[in-house]
């Protein structure tokens, strides 16, 4: 059954890699492979349980005789639920942040970005959009940020070709911005909730490499743009138009929303409660303030309604379902011992965390980076820091180099190809960017920035350690 489950997962990963060609939705494939994998494990999991959880299973049985029904009950209560608790915590966090973005969007909070980015200079438009994308993706999840910024880009720039270049820069900034904070990417959030990294150390170690990985390719992309840019004409306000919310309200809601998200690591450190409760707390406060400041409109017979993008919601929900499916796949691979064998092989034949991170980044370009990084995280377990450890072993302690490099390479390497991350798919869909165009004009620039980012991380780690 070990071979059957591994083959099922490999076929599923292959279909995920080739979604652009097969047109088979990767979220569907991930969910199917994960569910079928756990069904197979439940039916034939006795040998795996005795190998992976022998002591815990013996204590669970106690004086009772072994039976198949008790084995299934143990798998359900002590194995499957353990994995699902972590998955559901991440999903609740993503749903909470998506709702926060919805409330902020309904209060026109992101109109500041459009106003401040508008200008005839292509450099101004490019760098302002990249700056906002980088900052927002560090606080919101990077897919939501990318889709929202691509919508703003379409409101600003009229030329389709110019939008293709700027959109590629937005994808890079979204992934790099999301990788240097523990709340900016689902995989970083997993590292944090598992205790592999702490919020301050993680951001301190990766902020400079993430900036390098963003600035270098964006600067090279900027050279492809003309001096002036073709702007979309702004909407002319007419006398008596009161549909726009006041600036103080938009700014206040933005400060509450983004400031609340910044407080989540502190909330977790103080209360020891899961991060999703912190996100729900921010959502609750934001919602109450929204009800107060918009009470007149809400209570009126014809309340003001602001249209929101269903495309954004749909893509984020699909990403959440894909994440759940991949987490199920990785969970069953852990329980059958496949991840342990992969770790032993990597220790013996590679034994270098930089090479491992390079391999993760390159594979992330072909396969979705979430699945690759989640797999890389699950291959190794967090080990305690004890005196006399080798430098290689110390890489897997809390705040070890391995966790940093996997997060960095997975997010940046996923930008090498448009099929390597969900933001790239959004760009291909929104701006009709082709795979060949992206490879010709963007991939080399991302690779150069990624290698410089790895070099930056090495220098910072060498001189500050």
Secondary structure, 3 states (H helix, E strand, C coil): CHHHHHHHHHHHHHHHHCHHHHCCCHHHHHHHHHHHHHHHHHHCCHHHHHHHCHHHHHHHHCCCCCCHHHHHHHHHHHHHHHHHHHHHHHHHHHHHHHHHHHHHHHCCCCHHHHHHHCCCEHHHHHHHHHHHHHHHHCCCCHHHHHHHHHHHHHHHECCHHHHHHHHHHHHHHHHHHHHCCCCCCHHHHHHHHCCCCCHHHHHHHHHHHHHHHHHHHHHHHHCCCCCECCECCCCCCCCCCCCCCCHHHHHHHHHHHHHHHHHHHHHHHHHCCCHHHHHHHHHHHHHHHHHHHCHHHHHCCCCCCCCCCHHHHHHHHHHHHHHHHHHHHHHHHHHCCHHHHHHHHHHHHCCCHHHHHHHHHHHHHHCCHHHHHHHHHHHCCCCCCCCCCCHHHHCCCCCCHHHHHHHHHHHHHCCCCHHHCHHHHHHHHHHCCCHHHHHHHHHHHHHHHHHHHHHHHHHHHHHHC
